Amino acid sequence: MHDDLKEQVRQKYGQAVQRAVASASGLPLADAADADGCTPSCCGAGGTDPITRDLYDDATAATLPQNAVAASLGCGNPTALAELAEGEVVLDLGSGGGIDVLLSARRVGPTGKAHGLDMTDAMLAVARNNAAEAGATNVEFLKGEIEQIPLPDDHVDVIISNCVINLSGDKRQVLREAFRVLKPGGRFAVSDVVVRGEIPDEVRRSLELWVGCVAGALDEQEFLDLLTESGFEQPSIEPTRIYDPEEARTVLESAGIDPTDVVERVEGRILAAFVRARKPSA
């Protein structure tokens, strides 16, 4: 199951970034969909998905390469909430088009560094082009999986991520790896989709919804428990957006699920959140 899910994620997000970049370049939506097999609302692309839209204010977006903004498929803005300091080393798990890496690189300055990790070649190509266009010299994009981070122990000060951990089929391993590569006293500060209470089985079974962030989301308490089990201290979850029934309806319909009998059962239970924790100091 894990390998099948991973390949679905790789394919969907590879298609999504191709479509987003094509759209940002002025290609009509229909032509962009024909080019990669992705319809306007699939994969969180196209600005219509309630989970991925309106994450960065206009002033922030205006300072970044257009393709970095277009390829952003997250559910929050972790760089706006993480307290990054000059000289720190940051790692973005599932860095996509590189928007959060570029924003982090500005905050840590020339004496710091921002790493981006992604398993999708199309995403990495876009991210590296965006870094070059932005003139960012303190960034590095790595190919790899968030369950096996290609960095040494005790290497980074802060781990961020934007709606990616929920896509993993082995979240326990992701958190163990995050703990391993953080320096003592390092911070875990990610945006993710979490759920509050029971989610209908038909939603949980949908691979399309998993790839679209919802079906693979952890329950709030389960996320906190996994962080503690992995060795973190001071875990907390701060909701940043709770999706209303119409937004839930949009997500369900985009995955081909009839929302009639489901939408009321997920009302108030799907939320974007900022998840924090700390690795104990030495």
C-alpha positions as CSV (number, residue, x, y, z in Angstrom):
1,M,0.0,0.0,0.0
2,H,2.8,2.4,0.9
3,D,4.5,2.0,-2.5
4,D,1.3,2.3,-4.4
5,L,0.4,5.5,-2.5
6,K,3.8,6.9,-3.0
7,E,3.6,6.4,-6.7
8,Q,0.2,8.0,-6.9
9,V,1.5,11.0,-5.0
10,R,4.5,11.2,-7.3
11,Q,2.3,11.1,-10.4
12,K,-0.3,13.5,-9.2
13,Y,2.0,16.2,-7.9
14,G,4.2,15.9,-11.0
15,Q,1.1,16.5,-13.1
16,A,0.0,19.3,-10.8
17,V,3.2,21.3,-11.1
18,Q,3.3,20.9,-14.9
19,R,-0.2,22.2,-15.1
20,A,0.3,25.1,-12.6
21,V,3.4,26.3,-14.4
22,A,1.7,26.0,-17.8
23,S,-1.2,28.1,-16.4
24,A,1.1,30.7,-14.9
25,S,2.8,31.0,-18.3
26,G,-0.6,31.8,-20.0
27,L,-1.5,28.5,-21.4
28,P,-5.3,28.1,-21.4
29,L,-6.7,25.8,-18.6
30,A,-8.1,23.3,-21.1
31,D,-4.8,23.1,-23.0
32,A,-2.9,22.7,-19.7
33,A,-5.2,19.9,-18.7
34,D,-4.7,18.2,-22.0
35,A,-1.0,18.4,-21.6
36,D,-0.8,16.5,-18.3
37,G,-4.1,14.8,-17.9
38,C,-5.1,17.0,-14.9
39,T,-8.4,18.7,-14.8
40,P,-8.7,22.3,-13.5
41,S,-9.6,21.3,-9.9
42,C,-7.6,18.1,-9.5
43,C,-4.3,17.9,-7.5
44,G,-5.1,21.1,-5.7
45,A,-4.1,23.1,-8.8
46,G,-5.8,26.0,-10.5
47,G,-6.6,28.1,-7.4
48,T,-10.1,26.5,-6.8
49,D,-9.2,23.9,-4.2
50,P,-10.3,25.3,-0.7
51,I,-7.3,23.6,0.9
52,T,-4.6,25.2,-1.2
53,R,-5.9,28.6,-2.2
54,D,-5.1,32.0,-0.6
55,L,-2.2,30.9,1.5
56,Y,0.2,33.8,0.8
57,D,-0.7,37.4,0.8
58,D,-0.3,39.5,-2.3
59,A,2.8,41.4,-1.0
60,T,4.6,38.1,-0.3
61,A,3.6,36.6,-3.6
62,A,4.8,39.6,-5.5
63,T,8.3,39.2,-4.3
64,L,8.7,35.6,-5.6
65,P,9.0,34.0,-9.0
66,Q,5.6,33.5,-10.5
67,N,6.2,29.8,-11.0
68,A,7.0,29.3,-7.3
69,V,3.6,30.7,-6.3
70,A,1.8,28.8,-9.1
71,A,3.4,25.5,-8.0
72,S,2.5,26.0,-4.3
73,L,0.1,23.1,-3.3
74,G,0.2,23.4,0.5
75,C,-2.4,24.0,3.1
76,G,-0.8,26.8,5.1
77,N,2.2,29.2,5.3
78,P,4.6,27.6,7.8
79,T,7.2,30.3,7.2
80,A,4.8,33.0,8.6
81,L,4.4,31.0,11.8
82,A,7.9,29.4,12.3
83,E,10.2,31.7,14.2
84,L,13.3,31.6,11.9
85,A,16.4,33.4,12.9
86,E,19.5,34.6,11.1
87,G,22.1,31.9,10.6
88,E,19.7,28.9,11.1
89,V,19.5,25.8,8.9
90,V,16.0,25.0,7.8
91,L,14.7,21.8,6.1
92,D,11.4,21.8,4.2
93,L,9.9,18.3,3.9
94,G,8.2,18.0,0.5
95,S,9.3,21.3,-0.8
96,G,7.4,21.3,-4.1
97,G,8.0,24.4,-6.2
98,G,10.2,25.9,-3.5
99,I,8.1,28.8,-2.2
100,D,8.7,28.0,1.5
101,V,12.4,27.3,0.9
102,L,12.8,30.7,-0.8
103,L,10.9,32.5,2.0
104,S,13.0,30.6,4.7
105,A,16.2,31.5,2.9
106,R,15.4,35.2,3.2
107,R,14.7,34.9,6.9
108,V,17.9,32.9,7.8
109,G,20.0,35.2,5.6
110,P,23.4,34.5,3.9
111,T,24.8,32.9,7.1
112,G,22.0,30.4,7.2
113,K,20.8,27.8,4.7
114,A,17.4,26.4,3.5
115,H,17.2,22.8,2.3
116,G,14.2,21.5,0.3
117,L,13.5,17.8,0.0
118,D,11.2,16.4,-2.7
119,M,10.8,13.0,-4.5
120,T,9.3,14.4,-7.7
121,D,11.6,15.3,-10.5
122,A,9.2,17.9,-12.0
123,M,8.9,19.7,-8.7
124,L,12.7,19.7,-8.2
125,A,13.3,21.1,-11.7
126,V,10.8,23.9,-11.1
127,A,12.2,24.6,-7.6
128,R,15.8,24.9,-8.8
129,N,14.7,27.2,-11.6
130,N,12.8,29.4,-9.2
131,A,15.8,29.6,-6.9
132,A,18.0,30.7,-9.8
133,E,15.5,33.3,-10.9
134,A,15.2,34.6,-7.3
135,G,19.0,34.8,-7.0
136,A,19.0,32.6,-3.9
137,T,22.4,31.3,-3.1
138,N,21.8,29.8,0.3
139,V,19.4,27.1,-0.8
140,E,19.8,23.4,-1.8
141,F,17.2,21.1,-3.2
142,L,17.6,17.4,-2.5
143,K,15.9,14.4,-4.1
144,G,14.6,11.9,-1.6
145,E,11.7,10.7,0.5
146,I,10.6,12.2,3.8
147,E,10.7,8.7,5.3
148,Q,14.4,8.6,4.6
149,I,15.9,12.1,4.8
150,P,19.3,12.3,3.0
151,L,20.9,14.4,5.7
152,P,23.1,13.5,8.7
153,D,22.0,13.4,12.3
154,D,21.7,16.7,14.3
155,H,22.0,18.8,11.1
156,V,19.1,21.3,11.0
157,D,17.7,23.9,13.4
158,V,14.1,23.9,12.1
159,I,11.9,21.5,10.1
160,I,9.0,23.0,8.2
161,S,6.5,21.3,5.9
162,N,3.4,22.4,4.0
163,C,0.6,19.8,3.7
164,V,3.0,16.9,3.0
165,I,3.2,14.7,6.1
166,N,-0.4,13.7,5.7
167,L,0.5,12.2,2.3
168,S,2.9,9.6,3.8
169,G,1.8,6.1,4.4
170,D,4.3,5.8,7.3
171,K,4.0,9.0,9.4
172,R,5.7,7.4,12.4
173,Q,8.9,7.0,10.3
174,V,8.6,10.5,9.0
175,L,8.6,11.9,12.5
176,R,11.4,9.6,13.6
177,E,13.5,10.9,10.7
178,A,12.6,14.5,11.5
179,F,13.7,14.0,15.1
180,R,17.0,12.4,13.9
181,V,18.1,15.2,11.6
182,L,17.1,18.0,14.1
183,K,19.8,19.4,16.3
184,P,19.2,19.2,20.1
185,G,16.8,21.9,20.9
186,G,15.7,22.1,17.2
187,R,12.1,22.9,16.3
188,F,9.4,21.1,14.3
189,A,7.0,23.6,12.8
190,V,4.8,22.4,10.1
191,S,1.4,23.1,8.4
192,D,-0.7,20.1,7.8
193,V,-4.3,18.9,7.4
194,V,-5.6,17.2,10.5
195,V,-9.0,15.8,11.4
196,R,-11.0,16.2,14.5
197,G,-13.1,13.1,15.3
198,E,-14.3,10.3,13.1
199,I,-14.2,10.6,9.3
200,P,-16.5,8.4,7.2
201,D,-15.0,5.1,5.8
202,E,-15.7,6.1,2.2
203,V,-13.5,9.1,2.6
204,R,-10.7,7.2,4.3
205,R,-10.8,4.6,1.5
206,S,-10.4,7.1,-1.3
207,L,-6.9,7.2,-2.7
208,E,-7.8,10.3,-4.7
209,L,-8.7,12.1,-1.5
210,W,-5.5,10.8,0.2
211,V,-3.5,12.3,-2.6
212,G,-5.6,15.5,-2.2
213,C,-4.6,15.7,1.5
214,V,-7.8,14.7,3.4
215,A,-8.0,10.9,3.7
216,G,-4.4,10.5,5.0
217,A,-4.7,13.2,7.6
218,L,-4.0,12.3,11.2
219,D,-6.4,12.9,14.1
220,E,-5.2,15.7,16.3
221,Q,-4.6,13.5,19.3
222,E,-2.9,10.8,17.2
223,F,-0.5,13.4,15.8
224,L,0.4,14.7,19.3
225,D,0.9,11.1,20.5
226,L,3.2,10.2,17.6
227,L,5.3,13.3,18.2
228,T,5.7,12.3,21.8
229,E,6.5,8.7,20.9
230,S,9.1,9.9,18.5
231,G,10.9,11.8,21.3
232,F,9.6,15.3,20.8
233,E,8.6,17.5,23.7
234,Q,6.0,20.3,24.0
235,P,3.9,19.1,21.1
236,S,0.9,21.4,20.1
237,I,-1.6,21.8,17.4
238,E,-3.0,25.2,16.5
239,P,-5.9,25.2,14.0
240,T,-5.4,27.9,11.3
241,R,-8.5,27.1,9.2
242,I,-11.6,24.9,9.7
243,Y,-13.3,24.0,6.4
244,D,-17.0,24.8,6.2
245,P,-19.6,22.4,4.7
246,E,-19.4,23.9,1.2
247,E,-15.6,23.7,1.2
248,A,-15.9,20.0,2.2
249,R,-18.4,19.5,-0.6
250,T,-15.9,20.9,-3.1
251,V,-13.2,18.5,-1.9
252,L,-15.5,15.5,-1.9
253,E,-16.9,16.2,-5.4
254,S,-13.4,16.7,-6.8
255,A,-12.6,13.2,-5.7
256,G,-15.7,11.7,-7.2
257,I,-17.5,11.1,-4.0
258,D,-21.2,12.0,-3.7
259,P,-21.3,14.5,-0.9
260,T,-25.0,14.2,-0.1
261,D,-24.7,11.8,2.8
262,V,-21.1,12.7,3.8
263,V,-20.7,16.5,4.0
264,E,-22.7,16.8,7.3
265,R,-20.6,14.1,8.8
266,V,-17.3,15.9,8.1
267,E,-18.5,19.4,9.0
268,G,-16.0,21.0,11.4
269,R,-13.8,17.9,11.3
270,I,-11.3,18.8,8.5
271,L,-8.9,21.6,9.4
272,A,-5.5,23.1,8.5
273,A,-3.3,23.4,11.5
274,F,0.1,24.6,12.6
275,V,1.9,21.7,14.4
276,R,4.8,22.5,16.7
277,A,7.2,20.4,18.8
278,R,10.8,20.6,20.0
279,K,13.7,18.1,20.2
280,P,15.0,18.1,23.8
281,S,18.2,20.0,24.3
282,A,21.4,18.0,24.9
